[in-house]
Amino acid sequence: MSITLAIGPRVRKSPYFESARKAGLASASVYNHMYMPTSYGDPIAEYERLVTGVAMWDVGVERQVALKGPDALRLARYLTPRNLDGITIGQGKYAPICDYRGTLINDPVLLQVSDDEFWFSIADSDITLWAGGIAGALGMDVKVFEPDVSPLAVQGPKSFDVVADLCGDWVRDLKYFAFRDFELDGIPFVLARSGWSKQGGFEFYLRDGSRGDDLWARVAEAGKPYGIGPGTPNYIERVESGLVSYGADTDEATNPFEMGLGKFMDIDQPHDFVGKSALKDIRDRGVTRRFMGLMIDGAPFQGTNEHWWELTSDGAYAGYACASAYSPRAQSNIAVAMVKTDVIDSGAQVNVHTETGNRTADVVQLPII
């Protein structure tokens, strides 16, 4: 049954929204209080463009939380367990954010854009309120705000050719999460080698919301020789790649160690940060569940799951499947899931309780592809 998403002034639109609508936007969701495109009507074509060619995505919902002022670095350090020693202008860092219980509340990329300004490029939660409240409570000399910055992603193996044609061959030398200020025909943006896929690509952090249609048009024109087309953060590819989707994969108790993010945290660093003592306890105690992949039997799924699917093993609760899809590359139904560690260690299959009946699945490491 199809459901219409009402479009109105209460939910914000990205600078690319009208261009996306003209390009055939077929469905959307709400993310960070904005409309987020989710399909242009042909999911398989969008998937194929991403894994074999090039796609452009309106990801303006990927909002920035700016910290600006003398205490900007001090606040950034306090917000994340990632050790920020050595952070420099032009090189981003994946920087999980936790609350005081050690619960994961966002998993942004952190960019230092000037000596006294940092951006957390966030997933779907109100980190501006969280950061501003902490800064005020601690009396920090820093302004916390949402800047006029809206990313447009260009993803896929041919993205390097498209972006090099637009901006120059220097883009091929950018390291992962590296970025540079650039201007194209008067359109200001930060160009970063990043994006929510494992297929390679870039994000244009547009710094003037009035130029969204202009930037979209230039990217679309540059991409024509390479078969560029519109798309969205791709459901199938993200499951294949084991990418974490905050809120879709996490519950009210999820910690970073469960999600495999321990390598991005330095619990023993000398700097204090939110949740430090709780995260030490979690690390020392160990986790009882982990983010894993599933290879699920049966006929190919025709869509995706609307709800988490319960997992059982020998009749006992074993976890939940967060996101599922049929993978053309794996030629199997697949899912990402939170699975109890004793079940993982046993090597046992799990039963997946779907809306259309039970399936069996092997638990596998991520990424699946």
N, C-alpha and C positions, 0 to 999 in steps of 0.2 A: 504494500500500500504506500503510495507516494504521499508525502507531506510537504506543503508549501511553507517556505521560510518567508515570513513577512519582512519586507524591507521598509525601514522607516528611519526617522532622525534620532531615535534613542540610542541605537547601536551605531558606532562609528564606522566609517568606510575608509579604506586605505586610499592613498593618492592614485592607485592603479585600478580602482574598483570599476570605473566606467570603461576603461580599456579592456579589463577582464570580461565585463559583461558583453561588450561588442565582439570579443573573441570567442564567445559561445559558452560562458559560464553557466553550468547547469545546476549546481548545488553548492551550498555553503553551510558553514557552521558558525558558531560564535566562539572567539578565542581572544583573551585579553580585551574583552568588551568591544570587539570589532568583528565584522563579517570576514570569515576566512574561507576562501574558495576551497572546495573539496573535490570537484569533478567538472570536466567539460563534456561529459556525456559518453566518453569512450575510454573506460579505465585501461583496457589492454593497449590501445594506441598510446595512451599517456605513459604507461609502463615501458613500452618498447622504445619510445623516444628517449626516456631517461637512461635505459641500460645500453642502448646501441647508438643513440644520436645526441640530441640536445633538446632541452625543454626550458621554458621560462615560467617562473612561478611568482604570483603576487603573494609575498610573505610579509606584507606590511604589518600584520598582526604581531610580528616578532619585535615587540617594543623595546626601547632602550630606557634603562634607568640611569640617568646621568648623575654623577657625584662631582661637584665642582667646588673648588676652594682649597684653602691651606690644609684642611684635614681630609681631603679626598682619598689619599692613599691609606691613611689611618682607618677610615671607615671601610674602604674596600677590604683591607686586611681583616677587619673585625667581622665582616659579613661571610667570609668563606674560609673553610679549612685548607684551601689550596695555599701553598707557600708562595707569596708574591715577590720574594726576593728576586731581583734581576728582571722584573717586568720592565718593558721598554715601550716607547711609542712605536707603533708599527707591528707589534707581535702580540696577538691575542692569546688568551689562556682559557681553557675549559675550567670553570670555577663553580663547583657545586655549592649550594647554599642550604644550610640546615637551621632548624630552630634549636631552642635550648635543651630539647630532649634528644638531639641528634637525629631528628626526623628530617628527611629530604623535603624541602619546600620549593626548590627550583634548581635547574641545572643549566645556567647560562654560560655564554662565552663572555669573558671580560676583555675589553679593549681600552688601552690607555691612549687617548687621542691627543692629549697635550700634557704639559708638565703638571697641571692641576685639575685635569678632567679625565674621568673614567666612565665607560659605559658598560653596564651589565646588559647583554642582549638576551632577554628572558624568554622562558616558556610561559605557560598560562597560569600565572598567579600574581597577586598584587604586591610585588616586591618594592614598588615605589613607596607604598604605605609602610611596609616593614622597615625599609632602610631609613626613611624619614623619621619614623618614630624612634628608632635606635639612636640616630644622630642627635635628635632633640633631647632624649633622655640623658645622653652622655655629654651634652653641651659641646658638641663638635662644631667647628667653624667650617661648615660645608653646606652647600645648597644641593638638595635632592629633588630632581624634577624629570619629567619626560620631555626630551628634546624633539624638535621637528626632524625626525629621522625615521625612514621607512625602507626596509630592505626589499629588493627585487632580486630573486635568485635565478641564476643560469646554471643548469646542472646537466651532467652527462659527459661522455667521452669527447664529444665535439665542442664542448663549452669553451675549451682553451682556444680553439680556432676562432670562435665567434667573438670572444672577449679580446683576443689579440687583435683582430681586425678593427675592433672599436677603439681600443685604448693603446695598442702597441705591444710588441713582443716582450716587453719587460714583465708582463703579467705571467708569462710562463715560468719565471724564476721565483715567484712568490712561494714561500714556504706555507705549509698548512697553518691556517689561522693568522697568517701575516696579512697586513693591509697597508693601503697608502691613500692619502687624499688625492683626488683627481677631479678634473673638470672637463666635461665633454659638451662642446657647443653652448657653454654657459651654464650647464647643468652640474651643480656641485654634488659630489658624493664621496664616500669612502669606499674603495674597492677592496674586498677581502676575499682571500681564497678559503672559502668555507661553504657550508650548506648542509641541510639535513638529508644527506644521502651518502652512500659510499662510492658513488660513480664519478666523483670529482666535480669541481665547479667553483663558482664565485657568487658573491652577494654584493650587490650595489646598495650601499647604505645611503639612499637619497637624502640630502640635507636641505631640501626645499620642496615641501609638499605640493606646491603649485606646479611643479614640473613633472609630476608623475606620468601623465599621458605622453609628454615629450620623451622621457626616458624609455617608456614601454615601446614607443614607435621606433626609436633608434635601435633598440635591442632586437626587435622583431625584424627590422629591415636588414640588419647585419647578419641575422641568423637564417635568412631565406636560402642562401646557397647551401646551407647545411641541414635544411629540413626542420628548422626550429618550429615548435608549436607550444601552445599553452599547456600547463599542467599544474599540479599541486604537490605538496609533500606526499610522496607516493606510498600508499598503504602496503602494497605487496613488497616493494623494495625495502622498506623500513623493517618489515618482519624478517625478510631474508638476511638483512644486515645486522639485526639485533640492536637497532637504535632505540634508545630509551625515549619514551614519550611520557613526560611528567604528567600525572593526572590520569592518563589512560592505563599506565602500567603500575602505578604506585597507589598505595592506600594511606590511611592516616598514621600508619606506624612504620612505613618503609624507611630504611636507612641506607646511606650510600654504599655500605659494604655489601648489602644484599644485591645491589644493582651492578656490582663489579666496578665501582668508582673509587675503590680504595687507593689506586695508583695516582689519583688526582688530589690526594689529601696528605698533609704532613701533620699528623696529630701531635708530634713531639717538637714542633717548631717553637722557638721562644716567644713568638707573638701570640697574644690571646685572640680568640675568636669565639663566636657564638657556638655553643654546644661542645666546647672542647672536652670538658670532663665527661659528658655523656658519651661522646664518640670514643674516648679512651676506654670506657667501660665496655662499650659494644665491641670494640676491636679485641679487647683482652678476653671477653667472654665467648666471642665467636658467634656466627649467625646460625639460625636454624632453617633458613630458606634462602634460595638464590634465584636470580633471573636467568632463565635457561630457554632453550629452544625445544620445540616438539615437532616430530615427524608423525603425522596423523594419517591413519589408514582410511580406505573407503573412496567413494566417488568424489571427484573434485568439488570443492565448495563453489557455490555460485555467487557468493557475496561474502560479507564479513559479519562477525558476531556483534550483536547489539549490546550484549551483556557479558560480563566475565563468565567463563564456563568453569564449573567446579571440576577438580581432578580428584580421583580416588585411586588407591592402590591397596589390593587385598581388602577392599571394603572400607578402608579408613581414609579420612581426608588427607589429600596430598598437595593441595595448593589450588591455583586458579590459572586458567589461560586468559591472557589479557587481550591479545589481538591475533586473529587468524586469517589465513588467505590460502588460495591455491597458487603455488609457485611454478611458473612455466620453466624456470631454470632448474629447480630441484625436481620437477615433475612429481610433486607431492603436495598434499595439504600440509601446511606448516603453521606454527604459532610461536609467539613468545609467551612465557609463563613464569609465574613465581612458584617454585617447587620446593618442597621440604627437603632438607639436606640428607635425611636418612633414606629417602626414596631415591635421590640422586646417587648416593653411595652404593645402594643395593643393586643398581642397574636394572631395576624392575620396570616393566611397562606401566603406564598409567591409563586409566579410563577417563575419557573426556566426555563430560555430560553436556551435550549440545541441545539446542532447542528441538532438533529433529531426531534425537536418539543418541545413544552412546557410541563412541569410537575408541579404539585403542591407539596408543601413541608411544613412541620411543622418546626418551628424554635425551637431548643432545646439547653439546656446547654451542655457544654463539661466537661468531656469526654462522648462520646456516649456509649461506653462500659466501 
